[in-house]
Amino acid sequence: MRRLLPLLIVAVACLGAAASDRYATLGVRAARSYEWGEWASAAAMYELMLDMHPDTAATYSRAIVAQCLIPDTAASVDLMQRAMTHGCPLDSVLAGVRAESYALGEAGLYEDYLYRLQRQMPWMRRALDHELLRYHDMRRDGDATVVYATRMLDGLPDSREFLAALARGHMY
């Protein structure tokens, strides 16, 4: 028994290192597929990575963008639900989706995704309205900025942030 214990400890340590190595290899392959626009392959590899580490917001962001570009809209919404289940903050995942979609020159992808989330996850409407307000304000879309600023002011009428966005919306 005394000889078996050190052998078991070494075996467990080797298994942990192999799993970490596999995750890194998947990350390299997923990034390569993503960069080359092989969205289905990238999405599949990101899924495998999420099975291994389900609490990584950046991986969810890239997986969502890949799923949106396939397009598999149901899977992209499911990924957001899984991210939140595993404790990833909504704003972190959405910031990654926004950055990735802008980097690809697909700003409309981000807007479409926010609207899709609103339809599929109505309990998150206020948080998504806030994100849509930021998006439309950044795009200088006056009509949409006024709509979303008004919605946000309904819940928080004294907010300087939302009052300023409403003023900018009218100015646009």
Z-matrix of the N, CA and C atoms (Angstrom, degrees):
N
C 1 1.451
C 2 1.520 1 111.59
N 3 1.361 2 116.68 1 -37.31
C 4 1.457 3 119.86 2 -178.91
C 5 1.522 4 111.32 3 -66.54
N 6 1.283 5 118.13 4 -31.21
C 7 1.467 6 121.61 5 178.89
C 8 1.521 7 111.46 6 -79.08
N 9 1.292 8 117.54 7 -26.93
C 10 1.452 9 122.24 8 -178.16
C 11 1.535 10 112.13 9 -75.78
N 12 1.315 11 118.44 10 -34.56
C 13 1.458 12 122.61 11 -177.75
C 14 1.537 13 112.95 12 -60.38
N 15 1.332 14 120.47 13 -48.80
C 16 1.474 15 118.86 14 177.70
C 17 1.529 16 112.17 15 -62.82
N 18 1.306 17 116.61 16 -34.54
C 19 1.459 18 120.26 17 178.53
C 20 1.531 19 110.82 18 -65.11
N 21 1.317 20 116.96 19 -41.11
C 22 1.465 21 120.64 20 177.42
C 23 1.521 22 111.66 21 -65.43
N 24 1.305 23 117.60 22 -39.74
C 25 1.471 24 121.10 23 178.96
C 26 1.530 25 110.35 24 -62.65
N 27 1.302 26 117.41 25 -43.73
C 28 1.469 27 121.74 26 178.47
C 29 1.524 28 110.17 27 -64.63
N 30 1.312 29 117.98 28 -40.95
C 31 1.467 30 121.51 29 -179.86
C 32 1.524 31 111.02 30 -63.40
N 33 1.321 32 117.98 31 -44.09
C 34 1.464 33 121.73 32 178.89
C 35 1.530 34 110.58 33 -63.81
N 36 1.313 35 117.73 34 -41.69
C 37 1.468 36 121.44 35 178.60
C 38 1.520 37 111.04 36 -62.91
N 39 1.321 38 117.14 37 -39.28
C 40 1.470 39 121.17 38 179.20
C 41 1.522 40 111.05 39 -67.54
N 42 1.332 41 117.48 40 -38.68
C 43 1.463 42 120.63 41 177.79
C 44 1.523 43 110.91 42 -63.82
N 45 1.320 44 117.24 43 -40.72
C 46 1.465 45 120.65 44 177.91
C 47 1.513 46 111.95 45 -63.58
N 48 1.309 47 116.94 46 -41.11
C 49 1.469 48 120.93 47 178.49
C 50 1.517 49 110.73 48 -66.86
N 51 1.329 50 117.55 49 -37.99
C 52 1.465 51 120.84 50 179.43
C 53 1.522 52 110.88 51 -65.80
N 54 1.332 53 117.67 52 -39.71
C 55 1.460 54 120.86 53 178.79
C 56 1.523 55 110.56 54 -65.73
N 57 1.323 56 117.11 55 -40.72
C 58 1.458 57 120.94 56 178.40
C 59 1.522 58 110.61 57 -64.63
N 60 1.324 59 116.76 58 -40.75
C 61 1.458 60 122.09 59 178.39
C 62 1.521 61 110.63 60 -64.54
N 63 1.327 62 117.14 61 -39.28
C 64 1.466 63 121.20 62 179.45
C 65 1.531 64 110.06 63 -65.22
N 66 1.321 65 117.21 64 -40.87
C 67 1.456 66 120.94 65 178.84
C 68 1.524 67 110.63 66 -62.35
N 69 1.322 68 116.86 67 -43.57
C 70 1.471 69 120.70 68 178.98
C 71 1.524 70 111.08 69 -64.33
N 72 1.316 71 116.99 70 -40.66
C 73 1.465 72 120.88 71 178.38
C 74 1.521 73 110.90 72 -63.77
N 75 1.329 74 116.51 73 -43.56
C 76 1.468 75 120.12 74 176.73
C 77 1.527 76 110.77 75 -61.50
N 78 1.336 77 116.91 76 -38.72
C 79 1.456 78 120.65 77 179.05
C 80 1.518 79 112.33 78 -61.59
N 81 1.324 80 116.20 79 -42.00
C 82 1.471 81 120.67 80 178.50
C 83 1.527 82 110.06 81 -65.73
N 84 1.311 83 116.93 82 -44.71
C 85 1.473 84 120.84 83 -179.63
C 86 1.523 85 111.44 84 -65.90
N 87 1.320 86 116.34 85 -41.54
C 88 1.457 87 120.14 86 179.40
C 89 1.530 88 110.56 87 -63.74
N 90 1.329 89 116.46 88 -44.20
C 91 1.471 90 120.55 89 179.39
C 92 1.524 91 110.88 90 -62.51
N 93 1.316 92 116.26 91 -39.73
C 94 1.475 93 120.17 92 178.86
C 95 1.532 94 110.56 93 -64.81
N 96 1.305 95 117.56 94 -45.88
C 97 1.471 96 120.92 95 178.09
C 98 1.519 97 110.89 96 -62.18
N 99 1.318 98 116.20 97 -40.67
C 100 1.459 99 122.13 98 179.96
C 101 1.530 100 110.41 99 -62.88
N 102 1.329 101 116.33 100 -45.84
C 103 1.466 102 120.74 101 -178.86
C 104 1.525 103 112.00 102 -64.95
N 105 1.315 104 117.70 103 -31.91
C 106 1.446 105 121.54 104 -179.46
C 107 1.532 106 112.53 105 -89.73
N 108 1.316 107 117.89 106 2.67
C 109 1.455 108 121.02 107 176.80
C 110 1.516 109 114.22 108 75.26
N 111 1.304 110 116.87 109 21.47
C 112 1.466 111 121.46 110 176.28
C 113 1.521 112 107.17 111 -90.42
N 114 1.336 113 115.06 112 78.54
C 115 1.458 114 121.32 113 -167.32
C 116 1.522 115 113.07 114 -65.25
N 117 1.317 116 117.87 115 -39.96
C 118 1.470 117 119.94 116 -179.13
C 119 1.529 118 111.00 117 -64.44
N 120 1.324 119 116.77 118 -43.46
C 121 1.468 120 120.22 119 178.20
C 122 1.518 121 111.09 120 -64.94
N 123 1.327 122 116.12 121 -43.89
C 124 1.468 123 119.88 122 179.20
C 125 1.525 124 110.50 123 -61.51
N 126 1.337 125 116.57 124 -44.27
C 127 1.468 126 120.20 125 -179.78
C 128 1.525 127 111.10 126 -61.41
N 129 1.323 128 116.63 127 -41.90
C 130 1.465 129 120.28 128 179.98
C 131 1.527 130 111.16 129 -64.52
N 132 1.301 131 117.13 130 -41.95
C 133 1.471 132 119.58 131 -179.40
C 134 1.528 133 111.59 132 -70.43
N 135 1.325 134 116.55 133 -37.10
C 136 1.458 135 118.59 134 176.42
C 137 1.534 136 110.61 135 -65.20
N 138 1.331 137 116.87 136 -34.81
C 139 1.466 138 120.22 137 175.37
C 140 1.529 139 110.93 138 -60.89
N 141 1.333 140 115.95 139 -44.17
C 142 1.466 141 119.65 140 177.96
C 143 1.529 142 110.87 141 -62.57
N 144 1.326 143 116.40 142 -40.51
C 145 1.465 144 120.01 143 178.43
C 146 1.526 145 110.85 144 -64.04
N 147 1.334 146 116.72 145 -39.30
C 148 1.463 147 120.44 146 179.99
C 149 1.522 148 111.65 147 -69.25
N 150 1.328 149 117.08 148 -29.20
C 151 1.466 150 119.53 149 174.28
C 152 1.523 151 110.71 150 -64.03
N 153 1.334 152 116.00 151 -34.06
C 154 1.466 153 120.29 152 -178.55
C 155 1.530 154 112.08 153 -81.85
N 156 1.343 155 117.00 154 -41.18
C 157 1.471 156 122.54 155 -179.66
C 158 1.531 157 108.05 156 -133.63
N 159 1.332 158 117.22 157 85.38
C 160 1.474 159 119.82 158 -173.94
C 161 1.525 160 115.25 159 -78.39
N 162 1.318 161 118.42 160 10.23
C 163 1.463 162 120.12 161 -176.68
C 164 1.531 163 112.80 162 -118.72
N 165 1.330 164 116.96 163 26.75
C 166 1.463 165 121.67 164 -177.37
C 167 1.524 166 110.18 165 -106.20
N 168 1.328 167 117.26 166 106.35
C 169 1.466 168 122.59 167 -174.94
C 170 1.525 169 112.25 168 -61.50
N 171 1.326 170 118.20 169 -40.35
C 172 1.470 171 121.05 170 -177.56
C 173 1.531 172 111.26 171 -63.54
N 174 1.325 173 116.92 172 -35.77
C 175 1.460 174 120.11 173 178.59
C 176 1.518 175 109.80 174 -68.50
N 177 1.324 176 117.38 175 -40.66
C 178 1.468 177 120.36 176 176.33
C 179 1.524 178 110.24 177 -60.63
N 180 1.323 179 117.65 178 -42.10
C 181 1.465 180 120.82 179 -178.45
C 182 1.518 181 111.52 180 -60.13
N 183 1.316 182 116.70 181 -48.46
C 184 1.470 183 119.77 182 179.63
C 185 1.521 184 111.44 183 -66.41
N 186 1.325 185 117.21 184 -38.40
C 187 1.468 186 120.64 185 178.63
C 188 1.525 187 110.40 186 -64.11
N 189 1.324 188 117.38 187 -39.72
C 190 1.465 189 121.05 188 178.96
C 191 1.519 190 110.52 189 -64.20
N 192 1.320 191 117.39 190 -45.26
C 193 1.469 192 120.53 191 179.47
C 194 1.524 193 110.04 192 -62.39
N 195 1.319 194 117.43 193 -43.56
C 196 1.471 195 120.65 194 178.44
C 197 1.527 196 110.83 195 -61.43
N 198 1.329 197 117.12 196 -42.97
C 199 1.469 198 120.37 197 179.05
C 200 1.525 199 110.86 198 -65.36
N 201 1.326 200 117.82 199 -37.83
C 202 1.469 201 120.53 200 178.48
C 203 1.528 202 111.66 201 -66.29
N 204 1.315 203 116.80 202 -32.00
C 205 1.464 204 120.57 203 -178.43
C 206 1.526 205 112.86 204 -84.55
N 207 1.329 206 118.54 205 -10.23
C 208 1.477 207 120.37 206 178.70
C 209 1.535 208 111.23 207 -67.54
N 210 1.255 209 128.06 208 -47.44
C 211 1.451 210 134.12 209 -5.78
C 212 1.535 211 111.93 210 -94.45
N 213 1.304 212 115.31 211 132.91
C 214 1.457 213 122.90 212 173.85
C 215 1.522 214 106.62 213 -129.09
N 216 1.338 215 114.81 214 85.96
C 217 1.458 216 119.91 215 -171.91
C 218 1.521 217 112.29 216 -68.90
N 219 1.323 218 117.57 217 -33.33
C 220 1.469 219 119.63 218 179.61
C 221 1.530 220 110.35 219 -65.57
N 222 1.308 221 116.69 220 -41.27
C 223 1.471 222 120.44 221 -179.62
C 224 1.523 223 110.95 222 -66.50
N 225 1.330 224 117.70 223 -34.66
C 226 1.458 225 119.65 224 -179.48
C 227 1.530 226 111.51 225 -66.96
N 228 1.317 227 117.32 226 -37.37
C 229 1.466 228 120.69 227 176.67
C 230 1.520 229 109.84 228 -70.41
N 231 1.331 230 116.84 229 -40.22
C 232 1.463 231 120.96 230 177.49
C 233 1.527 232 111.21 231 -60.32
N 234 1.314 233 116.83 232 -38.14
C 235 1.462 234 120.06 233 178.18
C 236 1.523 235 111.65 234 -62.12
N 237 1.321 236 117.70 235 -39.13
C 238 1.466 237 120.28 236 178.37
C 239 1.526 238 110.18 237 -65.74
N 240 1.323 239 117.03 238 -41.64
C 241 1.462 240 119.78 239 177.96
C 242 1.525 241 110.82 240 -62.35
N 243 1.331 242 117.15 241 -42.17
C 244 1.462 243 121.04 242 178.11
C 245 1.519 244 111.46 243 -64.27
N 246 1.332 245 116.26 244 -40.68
C 247 1.468 246 120.06 245 179.39
C 248 1.522 247 110.29 246 -59.42
N 249 1.308 248 116.51 247 -45.85
C 250 1.451 249 120.24 248 -178.95
C 251 1.532 250 111.24 249 -68.83
N 252 1.315 251 117.45 250 -34.67
C 253 1.459 252 121.34 251 176.54
C 254 1.525 253 111.31 252 -62.07
N 255 1.328 254 115.89 253 -34.94
C 256 1.459 255 120.79 254 -178.25
C 257 1.527 256 113.08 255 -92.72
N 258 1.333 257 116.67 256 12.25
C 259 1.457 258 120.26 257 171.94
C 260 1.516 259 115.96 258 87.64
N 261 1.313 260 118.20 259 12.10
C 262 1.472 261 119.97 260 176.23
C 263 1.529 262 108.43 261 -80.11
N 264 1.317 263 118.50 262 128.80
C 265 1.466 264 120.77 263 -179.99
C 266 1.528 265 111.54 264 -66.15
N 267 1.323 266 115.20 265 140.28
C 268 1.462 267 121.40 266 179.97
C 269 1.519 268 111.23 267 -55.26
N 270 1.334 269 117.44 268 -46.69
C 271 1.460 270 119.62 269 -176.30
C 272 1.524 271 112.34 270 -65.73
N 273 1.321 272 118.80 271 -31.63
C 274 1.467 273 120.91 272 177.88
C 275 1.521 274 111.17 273 -68.11
N 276 1.320 275 116.21 274 -43.96
C 277 1.465 276 119.88 275 179.74
C 278 1.527 277 109.94 276 -66.85
N 279 1.340 278 116.75 277 -44.92
C 280 1.469 279 119.66 278 -179.68
C 281 1.525 280 111.97 279 -65.85
N 282 1.319 281 117.74 280 -36.50
C 283 1.469 282 120.09 281 177.20
C 284 1.522 283 109.83 282 -62.48
N 285 1.313 284 117.37 283 -39.50
C 286 1.464 285 120.62 284 176.93
C 287 1.513 286 112.19 285 -66.58
N 288 1.334 287 117.34 286 -41.82
C 289 1.467 288 120.84 287 177.91
C 290 1.523 289 109.75 288 -62.71
N 291 1.339 290 116.19 289 -43.07
C 292 1.467 291 120.40 290 178.75
C 293 1.527 292 110.67 291 -61.34
N 294 1.316 293 117.49 292 -48.68
C 295 1.467 294 121.45 293 -178.49
C 296 1.523 295 111.34 294 -62.58
N 297 1.326 296 117.11 295 -43.21
C 298 1.473 297 120.38 296 -179.14
C 299 1.522 298 111.45 297 -67.58
N 300 1.331 299 116.76 298 -42.04
C 301 1.463 300 118.30 299 -179.50
C 302 1.527 301 111.55 300 -68.14
N 303 1.327 302 117.62 301 -37.05
C 304 1.462 303 120.43 302 176.04
C 305 1.524 304 110.79 303 -66.60
N 306 1.318 305 117.03 304 -41.14
C 307 1.467 306 120.74 305 -179.83
C 308 1.522 307 111.24 306 -62.66
N 309 1.322 308 116.85 307 -31.47
C 310 1.465 309 121.01 308 178.59
C 311 1.528 310 112.25 309 -85.10
N 312 1.333 311 117.32 310 -4.94
C 313 1.467 312 120.45 311 -177.48
C 314 1.516 313 112.10 312 77.14
N 315 1.333 314 116.68 313 25.26
C 316 1.460 315 122.60 314 -177.18
C 317 1.530 316 110.04 315 -119.36
N 318 1.326 317 116.93 316 58.16
C 319 1.462 318 120.32 317 -177.07
C 320 1.527 319 111.37 318 -61.89
N 321 1.310 320 117.32 319 -32.42
C 322 1.460 321 121.31 320 178.38
C 323 1.521 322 112.54 321 -63.53
N 324 1.320 323 116.95 322 -27.59
C 325 1.458 324 121.63 323 177.99
C 326 1.529 325 109.75 324 -60.44
N 327 1.312 326 116.73 325 -42.29
C 328 1.465 327 121.38 326 -179.29
C 329 1.522 328 110.71 327 -64.96
N 330 1.315 329 117.16 328 -45.64
C 331 1.463 330 121.08 329 179.17
C 332 1.528 331 110.38 330 -61.94
N 333 1.321 332 117.05 331 -47.13
C 334 1.462 333 120.87 332 179.07
C 335 1.521 334 111.01 333 -59.63
N 336 1.325 335 116.39 334 -39.70
C 337 1.459 336 120.16 335 -179.93
C 338 1.525 337 111.24 336 -65.18
N 339 1.317 338 117.33 337 -41.10
C 340 1.467 339 120.05 338 178.25
C 341 1.524 340 111.11 339 -62.62
N 342 1.333 341 116.85 340 -42.67
C 343 1.468 342 119.72 341 178.23
C 344 1.527 343 110.91 342 -65.78
N 345 1.316 344 117.58 343 -38.06
C 346 1.465 345 121.64 344 178.16
C 347 1.531 346 110.42 345 -63.63
N 348 1.332 347 115.79 346 -43.13
C 349 1.467 348 119.29 347 177.35
C 350 1.526 349 111.04 348 -62.03
N 351 1.329 350 117.20 349 -39.29
C 352 1.465 351 120.14 350 178.95
C 353 1.521 352 111.41 351 -60.91
N 354 1.341 353 116.22 352 -40.96
C 355 1.462 354 119.60 353 -179.70
C 356 1.527 355 111.73 354 -70.27
N 357 1.323 356 116.49 355 -40.75
C 358 1.463 357 120.51 356 -174.45
C 359 1.529 358 113.55 357 -85.73
N 360 1.320 359 117.60 358 -23.32
C 361 1.469 360 121.69 359 -176.65
C 362 1.535 361 109.00 360 -129.51
N 363 1.328 362 117.84 361 69.95
C 364 1.470 363 119.91 362 -174.38
C 365 1.527 364 113.85 363 -63.96
N 366 1.314 365 119.14 364 -20.55
C 367 1.463 366 121.67 365 178.50
C 368 1.531 367 112.07 366 -69.76
N 369 1.329 368 117.15 367 -12.17
C 370 1.470 369 120.90 368 179.06
C 371 1.528 370 111.46 369 -105.50
N 372 1.297 371 116.55 370 19.39
C 373 1.462 372 120.83 371 -172.66
C 374 1.529 373 112.63 372 -56.88
N 375 1.311 374 118.34 373 -44.09
C 376 1.473 375 120.04 374 -175.91
C 377 1.523 376 111.63 375 -64.96
N 378 1.318 377 117.00 376 -44.29
C 379 1.467 378 119.92 377 178.76
C 380 1.528 379 110.81 378 -64.41
N 381 1.310 380 116.38 379 -38.58
C 382 1.468 381 119.75 380 179.47
C 383 1.522 382 111.29 381 -73.28
N 384 1.331 383 117.47 382 -35.05
C 385 1.474 384 119.90 383 174.16
C 386 1.526 385 110.58 384 -60.54
N 387 1.329 386 116.40 385 -40.00
C 388 1.467 387 120.33 386 178.44
C 389 1.531 388 110.21 387 -62.89
N 390 1.315 389 116.15 388 -43.14
C 391 1.470 390 120.01 389 179.23
C 392 1.530 391 110.94 390 -66.84
N 393 1.333 392 117.25 391 -38.78
C 394 1.469 393 120.44 392 176.88
C 395 1.528 394 111.15 393 -66.86
N 396 1.320 395 117.31 394 -35.12
C 397 1.467 396 120.24 395 175.11
C 398 1.528 397 109.74 396 -60.61
N 399 1.325 398 116.94 397 -47.52
C 400 1.473 399 120.21 398 178.43
C 401 1.525 400 111.24 399 -59.63
N 402 1.318 401 115.65 400 -43.17
C 403 1.469 402 120.26 401 -178.35
C 404 1.529 403 110.68 402 -62.61
N 405 1.332 404 116.57 403 -51.52
C 406 1.470 405 119.54 404 -176.81
C 407 1.529 406 111.92 405 -68.72
N 408 1.321 407 117.10 406 -32.65
C 409 1.461 408 120.44 407 176.22
C 410 1.526 409 109.90 408 -65.82
N 411 1.324 410 116.35 409 -42.24
C 412 1.468 411 120.34 410 178.27
C 413 1.539 412 110.72 411 -64.59
N 414 1.325 413 116.94 412 -36.71
C 415 1.467 414 121.38 413 179.63
C 416 1.529 415 112.53 414 -80.57
N 417 1.313 416 115.94 415 -4.81
C 418 1.474 417 123.09 416 -179.05
C 419 1.528 418 112.34 417 58.56
N 420 1.316 419 114.45 418 41.24
C 421 1.464 420 122.66 419 175.84
C 422 1.523 421 106.90 420 -91.97
N 423 1.331 422 115.92 421 96.91
C 424 1.457 423 121.30 422 -171.95
C 425 1.515 424 114.33 423 -59.79
N 426 1.332 425 117.36 424 -47.78
C 427 1.467 426 120.16 425 -176.71
C 428 1.527 427 111.41 426 -61.76
N 429 1.323 428 116.89 427 -48.49
C 430 1.467 429 120.45 428 -179.02
C 431 1.527 430 111.06 429 -67.44
N 432 1.335 431 117.33 430 -35.81
C 433 1.458 432 120.17 431 178.25
C 434 1.521 433 110.46 432 -62.72
N 435 1.332 434 116.97 433 -41.90
C 436 1.469 435 120.78 434 178.47
C 437 1.526 436 110.13 435 -63.52
N 438 1.333 437 117.34 436 -43.10
C 439 1.469 438 120.93 437 -179.40
C 440 1.523 439 110.82 438 -60.32
N 441 1.335 440 116.93 439 -50.14
C 442 1.463 441 119.72 440 -175.98
C 443 1.526 442 112.47 441 -74.64
N 444 1.315 443 118.32 442 -32.47
C 445 1.462 444 119.91 443 175.88
C 446 1.528 445 109.98 444 -66.04
N 447 1.323 446 116.82 445 -39.18
C 448 1.466 447 120.87 446 177.95
C 449 1.526 448 110.34 447 -64.07
N 450 1.331 449 116.97 448 -42.54
C 451 1.474 450 120.32 449 177.67
C 452 1.524 451 111.00 450 -60.68
N 453 1.318 452 116.02 451 -42.48
C 454 1.460 453 119.40 452 -178.35
C 455 1.530 454 110.68 453 -70.23
N 456 1.329 455 116.87 454 -34.64
C 457 1.469 456 120.49 455 178.84
C 458 1.525 457 111.81 456 -70.81
N 459 1.333 458 117.74 457 -23.92
C 460 1.467 459 119.90 458 175.91
C 461 1.528 460 111.01 459 -60.27
N 462 1.322 461 116.52 460 -34.95
C 463 1.454 462 120.32 461 -179.22
C 464 1.518 463 113.84 462 -91.96
N 465 1.326 464 116.85 463 -23.46
C 466 1.467 465 120.75 464 -176.70
C 467 1.537 466 108.07 465 -144.16
N 468 1.338 467 117.24 466 76.75
C 469 1.468 468 120.86 467 -169.89
C 470 1.528 469 115.75 468 -66.31
N 471 1.314 470 119.43 469 -19.02
C 472 1.457 471 120.88 470 -177.56
C 473 1.526 472 113.77 471 -99.28
N 474 1.322 473 117.81 472 9.91
C 475 1.458 474 121.15 473 -176.33
C 476 1.528 475 111.20 474 -72.15
N 477 1.314 476 115.03 475 122.37
C 478 1.474 477 119.39 476 177.98
C 479 1.519 478 111.16 477 -66.38
N 480 1.316 479 116.06 478 -36.35
C 481 1.473 480 120.13 479 179.96
C 482 1.527 481 110.65 480 -60.08
N 483 1.335 482 116.80 481 -46.77
C 484 1.457 483 120.04 482 -176.94
C 485 1.528 484 111.64 483 -75.20
N 486 1.329 485 117.27 484 -34.32
C 487 1.464 486 119.87 485 175.76
C 488 1.531 487 110.77 486 -64.75
N 489 1.329 488 116.10 487 -40.20
C 490 1.469 489 119.72 488 178.24
C 491 1.526 490 110.64 489 -66.04
N 492 1.325 491 116.84 490 -39.72
C 493 1.472 492 120.45 491 178.19
C 494 1.525 493 109.97 492 -65.30
N 495 1.335 494 117.87 493 -39.00
C 496 1.453 495 120.69 494 176.48
C 497 1.524 496 111.12 495 -62.31
N 498 1.322 497 117.10 496 -42.88
C 499 1.466 498 120.87 497 178.07
C 500 1.528 499 110.72 498 -62.69
N 501 1.338 500 116.68 499 -44.21
C 502 1.478 501 119.27 500 178.47
C 503 1.526 502 110.51 501 -63.68
N 504 1.325 503 117.20 502 -37.81
C 505 1.458 504 120.36 503 178.00
C 506 1.517 505 111.81 504 -60.68
N 507 1.317 506 116.13 505 -43.82
C 508 1.471 507 119.33 506 177.51
C 509 1.528 508 110.68 507 -66.60
N 510 1.324 509 116.61 508 -35.40
C 511 1.454 510 119.93 509 179.15
C 512 1.532 511 111.21 510 -66.35
N 513 1.334 512 116.43 511 -40.52
C 514 1.476 513 119.27 512 179.55
C 515 1.509 514 109.89 513 -63.53
